[in-house]
Amino acid sequence: DAYALGLRVFGENRVQDAARTFADPLPPDAALHLIGQLQSNKARPAAALFSVVESVDRPSLIDALEREAERRGR
């Protein structure tokens, strides 16, 4: 509904909640941002779901996200 009203940027603070809420892929002109803390073990699903991760708090998490994004061609 929000997309139909013109919103294009969406935020979620948990990977699990985003996976449920955004089970269908977003249109190409929409973006999903992770705004909550991310655990390293969630880097793989986060890289698949989110366009932007705004809450990176340590270099090891950056490395994990980078590896997964490269693996996915993102």
C-alpha positions in Angstrom: 0.0 0.0 0.0 2.8 2.4 0.9 4.5 1.8 -2.5 1.2 2.6 -4.3 1.1 5.9 -2.4 4.5 6.8 -3.8 6.9 5.7 -1.0 10.2 4.2 -2.4 12.4 3.9 0.6 11.5 1.5 3.4 13.3 0.7 6.7 13.3 -2.3 9.0 15.3 -2.9 12.2 15.4 -6.7 12.1 16.4 -9.1 9.4 13.8 -11.6 10.4 11.0 -9.0 10.3 12.1 -7.7 6.9 12.1 -11.3 5.5 8.5 -11.7 6.5 7.3 -8.2 5.6 9.1 -8.0 2.3 8.8 -11.6 1.2 8.0 -10.5 -2.3 10.9 -8.6 -4.0 10.6 -4.9 -4.0 10.3 -3.1 -7.4 13.6 -2.0 -8.9 12.9 1.7 -8.0 12.4 0.9 -4.2 15.0 0.4 -1.5 15.0 -1.4 1.8 17.3 0.0 4.5 18.4 -1.9 7.6 18.3 0.6 10.5 18.9 -1.8 13.4 21.9 -3.5 14.8 23.1 -6.4 12.7 24.8 -9.6 14.0 27.5 -11.1 11.9 25.6 -14.4 11.5 22.8 -12.4 9.7 25.1 -10.8 7.1 24.1 -13.3 4.4 20.4 -12.7 4.6 20.9 -9.0 5.2 22.9 -8.7 1.9 20.1 -10.5 0.1 17.3 -8.3 1.5 18.7 -4.8 2.1 19.9 -2.1 -0.3 21.6 -0.2 2.5 22.8 -1.2 6.0 22.9 1.9 8.1 24.0 0.4 11.4 27.4 -1.2 10.8 29.4 -1.0 14.0 32.6 -3.0 13.5 35.1 -3.8 10.7 34.3 -7.6 10.8 30.7 -6.9 9.9 31.8 -4.7 7.0 34.0 -7.6 5.8 31.1 -10.1 6.1 28.7 -7.9 4.2 31.2 -7.1 1.5 32.0 -10.8 0.9 28.3 -11.7 0.7 27.5 -8.7 -1.6 30.3 -9.6 -3.9 29.1 -13.2 -4.0 25.7 -11.9 -5.1 27.1 -9.4 -7.6 25.9 -6.4 -5.6 
